[in-house]
Amino acid sequence: MANPATTSLWRHIGARHLIVLAFVLLLPFVATPFITYQVAAQSLVFGLIALSLSFLAGYGGMVSLAQMSVAGMAGYAVSVLGASGTDSSLGWHWGIVVPLALLIAVLASTLIGWLSVRTDGIYTIMITLAIGVAFYYLVLQNYTVFNGFQGFQKVYPPKVFGINWRDPLPFYFLALSCAMAGYFFIQWLVRTPFGIALQGTRDNARRMNSLGYNVIATRVLAYAVSGLLAGVGGVLLVWYNGLISPGSVGTGWLINVLVIAVLGGMKHPIGAFLGAAVFILLQTFAIDLIDRERFNLLIGGVFLAIVLFSPDGLLGLWAGLRARFSPKQALTSTPQRRQP
Amino acid sequence: MNLNKRTWIRTMCAAAAVAAVSGTAFAQGAPLKIGLLATLEGPFAAGGADGMRGAEMALNQRGGVVAGRKIELIKASSNAQPDVAVNAARKLVEQDKVEILVGPLSGGEGIAVKDYSKTQPQVTFINGSSGAQATTLVNTSPNFFRFNTDGAQWMVGLGKAAIDKGFKRTMIIAEDYAFPYSQVQGFMAEYCRMGGKVPLKAWVPLGAKDYSSVIARIPKDVDSLLVILGGADAVNFLTQYENAGGDLPMMGGSITVSQDVLNYKGKRRDSLVGTISAGPVADNFDGADWRAFVADYRKTYPVSAGGFPSPSLFAFAYYTNMKAALDGLAAVNGDLSGGQARYRETLSKMVLKTPTGDVRLDANRQAMGTTFVTEVVKDAQGNLSTKVLRKVDNVDQTLGLKKEDFQMGTRDTPACP
């Protein structure tokens, strides 16, 4: 390990990283196909979409509600350009369709960013919510391209290398590799000059401006990056469901992505995946724990309890526990804001 | 210490009790799991809850046991969205390992669950109350059965009743998905043939809250409205139409004049009296089996416990389909071996006794049964219910037309402006 960069990388890997890695690699071999597919893979997919939001919000200070819409645009692009059960789909090869879908997601996200970076706080939320709802009504009422309420059925991943990528095991590893790529990409990105500049604009945009940084450009670029993550998540989501309909990009899901990100905590990329896992577990199993007609009460109660007792989500709980037992370490990876 | 000892004794007693109970269950053979999927969220939440009541009733009538095997119902909820319905069905099939699944409730869900059923050949899927034609008409699945008639079958007879009432030009207001397409097709096939005109169809999104733009578009020269909206949507439309001063006579789709809508509180409620409609149930139908069914429903689910004054269409459809599932099980003596082949064979050939008469399945495993043309009346207690104008028996899926002549309903077909 002569290379100092490699050494520092290895030093960052602790026992908990190895435990998590072993867990996610071994999980599909011990869990049932149902857990692998519906719980684990779905959590990874929604984690990726939530990661795009927690990157924007946690490191850029911009809460966008349109992340699910960006994911939905990629999903709709795959359905419209690729093959589906509907005649109006063009049926192009997946090798063209997937990059195009991601490109569309990045472009759309950049546009959304370009529109909304001039606003702050609650106004960003409002403008992105408006864009999300507009997209929902567009796909709901447009029949020539988006096939209205019915949406697209039978949108399946392509068979590559003779593997059916919709089977639980292959799909899980597909989702896992995308999720890990997204996770490490964000981990790396926030340490680059761009990532540091982005956090600077979050903490004090005016000072960054006077230091010579182009605040608008930095923020729009952050939107583009988040569009890529959401786009990958959207493509995986449409393959996971095998269908897409306006309900997938409705207001409920716009908010759910925010709920996932807040639940997990936005100070670290892992929060998005933790939040997604808790969210999907509750959605799937709450009905077994409580009276069938009241299970949404339990879901809401848990969310409320987490946010109430730990404003930083699950990550905050974890940090609190660590602080209690080993008070000298800080968990957050983001550089702490220092007063001069 | 004392406390610990007491806890220990209690635990032991509880464990012994559990062992005893599970022992008896084991003596009867392991319980047979049936999944039950309905919408407990979203626009059809009230209907979904009533569907669950209907299915439970069918099971209660057999004391929860079929052919010596205890039946365990495992419920799941969706919100009328196809992806949510498939996720819930997947949980029931792959996690809870049900052997038979009854559901879902809504049209788009039915098509999605039917597509999913093809990937799970070891499980028998029996519909809940979804009524889209496409579910059993195109791309059929060998293990998906539907013992309720579909949305188009439910509207047979309404076209003639409209002409008889003197309605020459009708505007249609319907939700924009597969089930209302079927309902509109069932109505228009007859209405247009008999000389009626439909100058405008307004398709509104499911779950819409604001109908002002639709109400503004109602042409001056129509003499009636056909409203095919369900649950909360119907109530919202009726309230807003009332506030806008609308007074055209109305006809209703099968789920528009169901009990879950008729019992909403509002002024427009009284003006619903006289509305004609058609559907698989009529509250005041005089058949002995129907009266027994209603009496049983009222006894088990009194209004004070959240039931409706009379079972809704959803309760009826879920009851029928669950009854079919259980009758079939009884006929094969609980034997689901051999990939459920004998069970499915029995289901396909069964003549099912329902509260409204006998039901048979066609080659696509789709029910042929009875439709009622009804009119809304108000009883002495002020409850609204539906009275039978005409009863049409043995309605098949192509509405008596030849297969070649039959067109499945879409947004644009049929048309007679």
Interface residues (C-beta under 8 A of the other chain):
Chain A: T32 P33 F34 I35 Y37 Q38 G85 Y137 L140 Q141 Y143 G148 F149 Q150 G151 Q153 K154 N241 G242 L243 I244 S245 P246 G247 S248 T284 I287 R292 E293 F295 N296
Chain B: L40 E41 A49 M52 K75 A76 S77 N79 Q81 P82 D83 V84 V86 N87 R90 K91 E94 Q95 G108 I111 A112 D115 D176 Y177 A178 P205 L206 R411
